[in-house]
């Protein structure tokens, strides 16, 4: 009998599950996503800073799975799950499943201040990346055109809220662009006088890393000219800049890299969530009481061997996807399932050209070697031979010339 | 004494003028554009059909001119010219000039039916190209998801209005994608059954070419599966498709490639325009009575040696730009100016992979050789070494694999 498997989300987790399941002829798999492409999110900041084009880091899900005849891909946003009837819903249409894998990921969050989004876009989608690119490049253009020195200074101030890997990578890249790429392009401003401020609520940047690497990253950022403001909490974001309690910073561009929240579909399930809104799953990643419904990736609250929640990283989602696929494929009953174990793949963050920090178990280092490892791993894990080649060529070119190939200010409306 | 030269527009004409003028230290040149990039428009249809990324065919004007210290670039839309005071205006700000070169190009036109734009976008900007790409790719997705066979058929019908080079290139590329690139990607539709209809008002496609090449292009298009409807005039465009007098065609996607109109800035000058709205210039490309104000490219009505208006092609604009730059540089008085002469560089259009038509004086041919010439010339004239390399690599890859690298359906709003 053919069993129907529904996978919601074509990110790292969903795709890993789909690929692992595709080998089985007695399964009929449908992957739903509201986008037609798989996005390599770790390189999204490169699109936001004009280093890569959207197509370099995104591949149609349909193309990735095209050779697998028992897998179909449907472009649709799933907005509800009926756990009792075993169906997923998009609008007025329902699709039945025997097994369900929810892998819808996370979006950025403003901790109850959604009105900040307009002034401080987050970086989770391609559209947001090109919008941030537009704002960064436009800021230099407006500064060049400005006649009032105060306005000029405001345009040349960039505030990045959040000192995790995304914030660190963005701050480093903006500082670098201003000091190298744009150096000779303007007549009325000196881009090297750009002020990039990285605002971190906690006492150090890259809090998930070892303290020695946080220090190293902060030092590297400062070498690039980034001002690192730790223990600084943003209390308001306006069109003019940010407010931090009684202090304030005038900034022409504010970028939000401070928080994420899981996809709302988890809430719609009507099952227990953790304080961050993630679905609390059992050790087999299934929703308690629903052994055929699995939640993986950023959407799931899973604890590691040390009792701490697993981080929102691609290797976590991929391992979870393959683990769940194995349970589904073999049809393992709930009572007989060995619990999921995460094999730690370490973590890394890059700080501009030639600098990065890397942590793998007890191994911790920074500098050029960490950057080379970062480069190699990110190219290796990109899906598609062509993307690997293009990204490698782009990076080689940028490294040699200090140029960035995608410095386009495109409008939001196609009729503009 | 340093003379101020203002160039409005960073297209083929404006850029050619700026480059030719930059050699002179006694000139201070400002290039205005409402975009920050120069766009290689002949390849725009490749972005619209997912073959290239926007950054492959666009380069920041600032980067192109960065080494030329007497040239500055200002991102601003010029909305008025005061011929008497010799200033250009953007909003409330005025910039003075000694010499002015207007090179603002053309946008697409609906012949008084601007309400058609929503249903049938034109192809003149990068935003329009990604919007058309979105619509083409989305049509296949919606067809795959459709349950009603009539709806499915409508989604798989593409109507291209206008049989000039852009219409021919778009129709050929869409037919090709459906028959090769997407062949194995869907489960519920056969993309090869896609219907592409090219609608041409006149009796033949590529009317500017010799009749033998029109016939050849039509035959090549039909080989690719395109239905060529000549002598068919669109009388209405709706959300459902197009109406042609008493006939109608249900189409999920309609693309407008039927007409252009010059930039409105020409009208604001208050000088005589031709019936198409282009500024009527003298044989020295200056506005009659204003020897220091030149209009070039698609915005100018210039007659060739045969008395016919020069076509809206890149070589025309570039030659005009260099001619005008020479007059300005040498400060030639109006009475002593030798008239502009266009050196015919021929014309070409491509019809999918391995097929093109080419006309150069008495030389006329089609097929693989014309396509190879098209390829070589388009790569050669792309600005920037990196773009040439990327486009060449992309095309080689597409040629070998039949794949297209930029199949992304991105949303219009970054908050989506």
Interface residues (C-beta under 8 A of the other chain):
Chain A: X35 X36 X37 X53 X54 X55 X56 X58 X60 X62 X63 X66 X67 X72 X73 X74 X75 X76 X117 X121 X125 X126 X127 X128 X130 X131 X137 X138 X141 X142 X144 X145 X184 X185 X186 X187 X188 X386 X387 X389 X390 X393 X397 X403 X405 X406 X407 X408 X409 X410 X411 X412 X413 X414 X415 X416
Chain B: X35 X36 X37 X53 X54 X55 X56 X58 X60 X62 X63 X66 X67 X72 X73 X74 X75 X76 X117 X121 X125 X126 X127 X128 X130 X131 X137 X138 X141 X142 X144 X145 X184 X185 X186 X187 X188 X386 X387 X389 X390 X393 X397 X403 X405 X406 X407 X408 X409 X410 X411 X412 X413 X414 X415 X416
